[in-house]
Amino acid sequence: MSDRKPTERVGVLGTGIGLRRPGPDRRAVIGSVVFHVVLIGVLLVSGTVFARRMPAFEVYRVKLVSPPPQLAGEPAPIRATPPVVRRPERTVQTPTQQQPKPRPVEQKPPPKEEP
């Protein structure tokens, strides 16, 4: 019998490759946990530092009162008037007849004088 473990992989040349567990490496998991703990710690510390620097709010007490009554009584109700529809005036457009364009006059060059 062979003294190999049943789960050990053997390479092409007969050397052991070794087994890897599926999933991320231990160093990656530990690094991620450390990173997140440090990040949460920085956020908590910075939140308390900036909370101390905030100015105190000024509070104003406001008393609301209704306006005095009108001397003339209640205002008259608003009456809605129907909208006025104005139609544009129709202009009668007569079809324009196209005038024939005048032909360009050909200019002859002046006759040359003979010496």
Rosetta silent file (secondary structure, phi, psi, omega in degrees, C-alpha in Angstrom):
SEQUENCE: MSDRKPTERVGVLGTGIGLRRPGPDRRAVIGSVVFHVVLIGVLLVSGTVFARRMPAFEVYRVKLVSPPPQLAGEPAPIRATPPVVRRPERTVQTPTQQQPKPRPVEQKPPPKEEP
SCORE:     score description
SCORE:     0.000 S_00000001
   1 L     0.000  156.980 -179.555    0.000    0.000    0.000 S_00000001
   2 L   -88.003  146.480  178.796    0.903    3.553   -0.547 S_00000001
   3 L   -92.205   16.993  177.115    1.634    5.793    2.395 S_00000001
   4 L   -80.413  151.600  174.926   -0.087    8.762    0.721 S_00000001
   5 L   -76.060  148.624 -176.875   -3.151   10.358    2.220 S_00000001
   6 L   -67.987  -20.438 -178.972   -6.314    9.724    0.188 S_00000001
   7 L   -97.423   -1.028 -178.071   -6.978   13.464   -0.290 S_00000001
   8 L   -77.022  133.871  178.357   -3.427   14.373   -1.336 S_00000001
   9 L   -90.376  147.464 -179.770   -3.072   15.403   -4.941 S_00000001
  10 E  -118.279  133.227 -179.967   -0.192   14.185   -6.984 S_00000001
  11 L   -75.539 -176.907 -177.243    1.344   16.251   -9.764 S_00000001
  12 L   -64.589  -38.701 -176.821    2.309   15.037  -13.214 S_00000001
  13 L   -91.108    6.300  176.342    5.823   14.158  -12.161 S_00000001
  14 L    94.380    3.475  179.613    4.691   12.473   -8.950 S_00000001
  15 L   -90.555  149.793 -179.692    5.370   15.336   -6.541 S_00000001
  16 E   -75.312  131.286  178.481    2.708   16.409   -4.071 S_00000001
  17 L   -84.326  -35.473 -177.063    0.963   19.662   -4.895 S_00000001
  18 L    98.535  156.461 -179.314   -0.648   20.045   -1.482 S_00000001
  19 L  -101.753  140.321  173.716   -4.238   20.738   -0.597 S_00000001
  20 L  -118.038  139.565  175.413   -5.776   24.175   -0.376 S_00000001
  21 L   -75.705  144.528  177.369   -8.999   24.834    1.355 S_00000001
  22 L   -70.958  149.000  178.893  -11.633   26.486   -0.827 S_00000001
  23 L   108.738 -176.978 -176.900  -12.362   30.138   -0.038 S_00000001
  24 L   -72.588  159.235  179.804  -10.218   33.125    0.834 S_00000001
  25 L   -68.948  154.677  179.252   -6.841   32.871    2.480 S_00000001
  26 H   -62.182  -38.971 -179.516   -6.597   33.256    6.274 S_00000001
  27 H   -62.834  -36.196  179.504   -4.430   36.343    5.896 S_00000001
  28 H   -68.020  -40.175  179.633   -7.095   37.986    3.740 S_00000001
  29 H   -66.913  -46.342 -179.975   -9.841   37.293    6.278 S_00000001
  30 H   -63.557  -41.505  178.435   -7.738   38.540    9.209 S_00000001
  31 H   -62.758  -40.022  179.318   -6.703   41.632    7.230 S_00000001
  32 H   -65.793  -42.461  179.238  -10.318   42.411    6.379 S_00000001
  33 H   -63.916  -45.772  179.490  -11.428   42.064   10.002 S_00000001
  34 H   -61.681  -44.118 -179.903   -8.584   44.289   11.239 S_00000001
  35 H   -59.642  -46.388 -177.698   -9.317   46.895    8.563 S_00000001
  36 H   -68.448  -36.026  177.039  -13.018   47.077    9.445 S_00000001
  37 H   -65.019  -43.819  178.755  -12.340   47.289   13.194 S_00000001
  38 H   -64.702  -41.562  179.997   -9.882   50.136   12.641 S_00000001
  39 H   -62.777  -45.060  179.051  -12.299   51.919   10.288 S_00000001
  40 H   -64.964  -38.950  177.326  -15.175   51.725   12.788 S_00000001
  41 H   -62.838  -42.842  178.415  -12.858   52.926   15.564 S_00000001
  42 H   -63.710  -40.796  179.409  -11.732   55.933   13.508 S_00000001
  43 H   -65.022  -41.442  179.179  -15.339   56.846   12.719 S_00000001
  44 H   -66.015  -43.166 -179.557  -16.367   56.660   16.377 S_00000001
  45 H   -66.979  -42.799 -179.131  -13.401   58.735   17.562 S_00000001
  46 H   -67.619  -31.869  177.286  -13.837   61.362   14.859 S_00000001
  47 H   -65.456  -38.392  179.316  -17.553   61.608   15.665 S_00000001
  48 H   -75.030  -34.226  179.329  -16.866   62.409   19.288 S_00000001
  49 H   -67.599  -44.689 -178.788  -14.107   64.907   18.457 S_00000001
  50 H   -73.352  -26.117  178.402  -16.273   66.849   15.992 S_00000001
  51 H   -67.552  -31.080  178.276  -19.277   66.722   18.306 S_00000001
  52 H   -71.107  -30.880 -175.685  -17.309   68.686   20.896 S_00000001
  53 H   -82.263  -10.820 -176.463  -16.435   71.428   18.412 S_00000001
  54 L   -71.268  138.289  179.631  -20.028   72.148   17.324 S_00000001
  55 L   -72.785  157.028  178.077  -21.426   75.480   18.561 S_00000001
  56 L   -74.521  143.244  179.180  -24.423   75.561   20.839 S_00000001
  57 L   -78.232  145.212  174.624  -27.707   76.329   19.133 S_00000001
  58 L   -94.725  130.058 -177.258  -29.549   79.508   19.975 S_00000001
  59 L  -108.349  129.900  177.769  -33.170   78.908   20.843 S_00000001
  60 L  -113.529  138.302  176.629  -35.766   81.609   20.309 S_00000001
  61 L   -98.295  124.980 -176.320  -39.222   81.513   21.796 S_00000001
  62 L  -117.532  132.773  178.109  -41.832   82.782   19.352 S_00000001
  63 L  -110.412  120.596 -178.718  -45.377   83.648   20.290 S_00000001
  64 L   -94.411  130.155  175.907  -47.870   83.510   17.421 S_00000001
  65 L  -127.598  151.992  179.205  -50.890   85.769   17.552 S_00000001
  66 L   -79.803  154.841 -178.850  -53.672   86.241   15.041 S_00000001
  67 L   -69.234  158.734  179.830  -53.956   89.602   13.234 S_00000001
  68 L   -65.683  153.617  179.897  -56.423   92.192   14.520 S_00000001
  69 L   -67.613  154.107 -179.920  -59.967   92.051   13.103 S_00000001
  70 L   -79.783  142.963 -178.561  -60.782   94.240   10.120 S_00000001
  71 L   -76.117  -28.914 -176.237  -62.840   97.341   10.810 S_00000001
  72 L   -85.805   -0.673 -179.461  -64.791   97.149    7.556 S_00000001
  73 L    97.334 -165.568 -179.053  -65.976   93.620    8.195 S_00000001
  74 L   -70.774  145.794  177.776  -65.416   90.523    6.189 S_00000001
  75 L   -69.342  153.970  179.803  -63.939   90.964    2.723 S_00000001
  76 L   -68.057  142.327  179.784  -66.235   90.544   -0.252 S_00000001
  77 L   -67.249  149.167 -178.562  -66.157   87.076   -1.759 S_00000001
  78 L   -80.695  127.981  178.948  -64.183   86.732   -4.916 S_00000001
  79 L  -100.462  128.815  179.867  -66.350   86.221   -7.950 S_00000001
  80 L   -84.492  130.870  177.164  -64.941   84.167  -10.695 S_00000001
  81 L  -101.554  143.926  179.043  -65.461   85.573  -14.158 S_00000001
  82 L   -67.587  145.021 -179.118  -65.548   83.278  -17.149 S_00000001
  83 L   -67.766  144.501  179.481  -62.435   83.482  -19.261 S_00000001
  84 L   -95.135  124.815 -179.831  -62.655   85.546  -22.412 S_00000001
  85 L  -100.589  120.202  178.404  -61.575   83.706  -25.492 S_00000001
  86 L  -107.834  124.780  178.534  -60.217   85.926  -28.204 S_00000001
  87 L   -96.983  141.987  179.203  -59.833   84.445  -31.586 S_00000001
  88 L   -68.962  147.546  179.080  -57.308   85.883  -33.962 S_00000001
  89 L   -70.247  137.109  178.887  -58.680   87.738  -36.928 S_00000001
  90 L   -85.118  129.051  176.354  -58.569   85.758  -40.086 S_00000001
  91 L  -104.811  131.152 -179.487  -56.765   87.473  -42.870 S_00000001
  92 L   -81.734  120.105  179.796  -57.664   86.397  -46.341 S_00000001
  93 L  -103.137  120.033  177.422  -54.541   85.568  -48.192 S_00000001
  94 L   -86.464  140.000  179.240  -54.823   85.686  -51.908 S_00000001
  95 L   -66.193  130.492 -178.813  -52.531   83.380  -53.739 S_00000001
  96 L   -87.028  133.454  176.607  -49.757   85.404  -55.244 S_00000001
  97 L   -87.440  134.796 -178.357  -48.920   84.719  -58.814 S_00000001
  98 L   -78.015  126.108  176.840  -45.291   84.500  -59.438 S_00000001
  99 L   -76.449  138.443  177.103  -44.080   87.106  -61.814 S_00000001
 100 L   -65.517  138.428 -179.571  -41.687   85.745  -64.396 S_00000001
 101 L   -72.441  138.218  177.463  -38.194   86.794  -63.610 S_00000001
 102 L   -68.685  143.055  179.728  -36.673   89.143  -66.167 S_00000001
 103 L   -73.750  142.415  179.107  -33.946   87.600  -68.184 S_00000001
 104 L   -67.631  139.075 -179.201  -30.533   88.986  -67.524 S_00000001
 105 L   -81.888  127.999  179.465  -29.360   91.341  -70.206 S_00000001
 106 L   -82.737  127.262  178.851  -26.241   90.152  -71.870 S_00000001
 107 L   -98.867  127.881  178.677  -23.696   92.883  -72.161 S_00000001
 108 L   -89.160  143.938  178.302  -21.450   92.708  -75.123 S_00000001
 109 L   -67.751  145.458  179.865  -17.927   93.913  -74.651 S_00000001
 110 L   -61.907  145.860 -179.107  -17.251   97.239  -76.350 S_00000001
 111 L   -65.593  144.639 -179.706  -15.661   96.907  -79.761 S_00000001
 112 L   -82.705  138.589  177.134  -11.916   97.277  -79.804 S_00000001
 113 L   -83.143  139.088  179.502  -10.523  100.160  -81.756 S_00000001
 114 L   -93.015  137.796  179.593   -8.002   99.323  -84.344 S_00000001
 115 L   -80.467    0.000    0.000   -4.896  101.508  -84.397 S_00000001
